[in-house]
Amino acid sequence: MMFLQRVVNGGGFIDREYAIGSGRIDLLGRKPYGDHLLQRAGSMLIPRGSAGR
């Protein structure tokens, strides 16, 4: 959560996609880096208890 907060406070954006059927949340962090460049970091969150679905 600290990483996500730093991205947003630094002028970045968080894009998310909910995969309801698979029980996960995909996140993409984008942050401006230099002139016309973006730094990107992707991650997948799987809530507890959703492994058996």
C-alpha positions in Angstrom: 0.0 0.0 0.0 2.9 2.4 0.7 4.2 1.9 -2.9 0.7 2.7 -4.3 0.5 5.8 -2.2 3.9 7.0 -3.3 3.0 6.6 -7.0 -0.2 8.6 -6.6 1.4 11.3 -4.5 4.2 11.6 -7.0 1.8 12.5 -9.9 1.3 8.9 -11.1 -1.9 6.9 -11.9 -3.2 3.6 -10.8 -5.3 1.6 -13.3 -7.1 -1.5 -12.1 -9.1 -4.3 -13.6 -11.3 -6.6 -11.6 -11.5 -10.2 -12.8 -14.6 -11.2 -10.9 -14.7 -14.8 -12.1 -11.1 -15.5 -11.2 -11.2 -13.6 -7.8 -8.2 -11.3 -8.5 -7.5 -7.7 -9.1 -4.8 -6.6 -11.6 -3.1 -3.2 -11.0 -1.0 -1.1 -13.3 0.9 1.9 -11.9 2.0 4.6 -14.3 4.3 7.5 -13.4 5.7 10.2 -15.7 9.5 9.8 -16.1 11.3 12.4 -18.0 10.0 13.9 -21.2 7.2 11.9 -22.8 8.2 8.7 -21.0 6.2 6.5 -18.5 7.5 4.2 -15.8 5.2 1.3 -15.4 4.8 -1.4 -12.6 2.2 -4.2 -12.8 0.9 -6.4 -10.0 -1.8 -8.9 -9.3 -3.7 -9.1 -6.0 -5.5 -12.2 -4.9 -7.7 -11.7 -1.8 -7.5 -14.3 0.9 -10.0 -17.1 0.7 -10.5 -16.8 -3.1 -8.0 -19.6 -4.0 -10.7 -22.3 -4.0 -13.1 -20.5 -6.3 
